[in-house]
């Protein structure tokens, strides 16, 4: 049996197609995994203080509110 190449998401209440996506190839998935491994190695070399600063910068630049435990 052939592997599917497309995946269609259906709107539950209307049963109409919402979007159709193309499945990645094995080669594309392998590349994504290799890129993630490289990125993780680079990220692990970043100090905790710098990671925190990067995270805070991201939340400000994307207008994400930091919740405070009240």
C-alpha positions as CSV (number, residue, x, y, z in Angstrom):
1,X,0.0,0.0,0.0
2,X,1.4,3.4,-1.0
3,X,2.0,6.0,1.7
4,X,-0.3,9.0,1.7
5,X,1.3,12.2,0.4
6,X,-1.5,14.6,1.6
7,X,-3.3,15.2,4.8
8,X,-6.6,17.1,4.9
9,X,-8.0,18.6,8.1
10,X,-11.8,18.6,8.3
11,X,-13.9,21.1,10.1
12,X,-15.8,18.9,12.6
13,X,-19.1,20.7,12.6
14,X,-19.5,21.0,8.8
15,X,-17.3,18.1,7.6
16,X,-15.8,20.5,5.1
17,X,-12.0,20.5,4.3
18,X,-10.2,23.2,6.3
19,X,-6.7,22.8,4.9
20,X,-4.6,20.2,3.1
21,X,-0.9,19.7,3.8
22,X,1.7,17.8,2.0
23,X,3.5,15.1,4.1
24,X,7.3,15.6,4.2
25,X,9.5,13.0,2.6
26,X,11.8,10.8,4.7
27,X,14.7,12.9,3.5
28,X,13.0,16.1,4.6
29,X,12.3,14.6,8.0
30,X,15.9,13.5,8.4
31,X,17.0,17.0,7.6
32,X,14.7,18.5,10.2
33,X,16.0,16.1,12.8
34,X,19.6,16.8,12.0
35,X,18.9,20.6,12.1
36,X,17.2,20.2,15.5
37,X,20.2,18.2,16.8
38,X,22.6,20.9,15.7
39,X,20.4,23.7,17.1
40,X,20.2,21.8,20.5
41,X,23.9,21.5,20.7
42,X,24.3,25.2,20.0
43,X,21.6,26.1,22.5
44,X,23.2,24.0,25.2
45,X,26.3,26.2,24.9
46,X,24.3,29.3,25.7
47,X,24.5,30.4,29.4
48,X,21.4,30.3,31.5
49,X,21.4,34.1,31.9
50,X,21.6,34.5,28.1
51,X,18.8,31.9,27.6
52,X,16.6,33.9,30.1
53,X,17.4,37.2,28.3
54,X,16.5,35.6,24.9
55,X,13.3,34.2,26.3
56,X,12.3,37.6,27.7
57,X,13.2,39.4,24.5
58,X,11.0,36.9,22.6
59,X,8.0,37.6,24.8
60,X,8.4,41.3,24.4
61,X,9.0,41.2,20.6
62,X,5.9,39.0,20.1
63,X,3.7,40.8,22.7
64,X,3.4,37.7,24.8
65,X,2.4,38.6,28.4
66,X,4.3,37.0,31.2
67,X,1.7,35.8,33.7
68,X,2.4,36.4,37.3
69,X,1.3,34.0,40.1
70,X,-1.2,36.2,42.0
